[in-house]
Amino acid sequence: MAGNQSTTNSDRPLGVLLLSGARHQSAFADVLSRQPGIRLVAVADEPDIPDWVRDENRVLAEHWGLPYTEDVDAALARPDIDIVSLCSLYSRHGPLTVRALNAGKHIFLDKQPMAMSADEAREVQAAVRAAEANGQKLTYANHAVNPTVQGAKRAIERGEIGEPKAVFVSAIVTYGPGEDDTTDPNDKWVRGLDPKWWSGGEVIHHGGYALGVARYLMGSEITSVYAVMAGHFNRIHREKGSEDLATLSLGFANGGVGTLVIARTPNPAHPSYADEFVNVVGTHGAVTADWEKPSFLLCDGEAGLGRREMYGRADTVTIVILDFVRAVQSGGRPAQGGADGVAESMALVAAYQSAREGRVIELSELN
């Protein structure tokens, strides 16, 4: 493994490779470019990508005045690149993560899935363990860093609700293609739901956010998943055989339970981008964190007390990137690391297996 180039006392800025522009790379590049001690260096991707991804890569490179290469290994070998911002097609997340970690780089991954199968997750896990021993950092877009979720976490850690016993998460996005019957191959929904690179519906697309928050606030590993999925609200989802509504029932190692509702239900009249919140019930109280309104509510049943804190809507993308950059520059730990990502990916894999087989999947079955 290459030595870690990224040290806090380096006499040069930390260089960033923008590895694929298939997803949210432009937003990430904008935030990274504004951080002290960070410099965008190049754009790269694999040669066998769809034309629309190649076009996105070229636009990205032109916008930032960066060279573009389709030789990923050569880009990863550059000594002036310390950080990889990885925003590829979902189906390539796992292999590219392993390659970048093995090259000695820190990684900011677009979001879950970190891997598309249990075997792939184990490969990522092995690479993460070796990389962390080498001082490398890995994180991904997540909602654990949101101020409302952080407020709930602090309340739980102070014992204000007792021992967490149950968690409910709503991750219902209120926009989408709906009943539009577009067949334009360049339409983002048509290409986005192509099984060659999405390999699922809304659970694979944003279910990781819900799983991550549930696991983070319960403070316990997910041990089992039972999932029911179907397409109800979007024509393209139904035609592609992918889900736009799913309910996941979780078991936790501490004996707790969880319910997650993940959906894309287009409603132009809805006043919010999404209904996204988490409620954790403990042995003597409950806490709710809403990161779209947003607000934080704590209720203590024994003392008969309640407390609400209101926030402006937080820019979670910026927060998670700042958390990652801080970890890289200081040698600290990001709020969510590689082990967290692998655990969430395993739960995603279990959810799809459960929906296919119509039964509870113990995560131990995947090992």
Buried (B, 14 or more C-beta within 10 A) or exposed (E): EEEBBBEEEEEEBBBBBBBBBBBBBBBBBBBBEEBEEBBBBBBBBBEEBBEEBBEBBBBBBEEBEBEBBBEBEEBBEBEBBBBBBBBBBBBBBBBBBBBBBBBBBBBBBBBBBBBBBBEBBBBBBEBBBEBBEEBBBBBBBBBBBBBBBBBBBEBBEEEBBBBBBBBBBBBBBBEBBBEBEEEEEEBEBBBBBBEEBBBBBBBBBBBBBBBBBBBBBBBBBBBBBBBBBBBEBBBBBBEBEBBBBBBBBBBBEEEBBBBBBBBBBBBEEBEBEBBBBBBBBBEBBBBBBBBBBBBBBBBBBEEEEEEEEEBEEBEBBBBBBBBBBBBBBEEEEBBBBBEBBBBBBBBBBBBBBBBEEEEBBEBEEBE
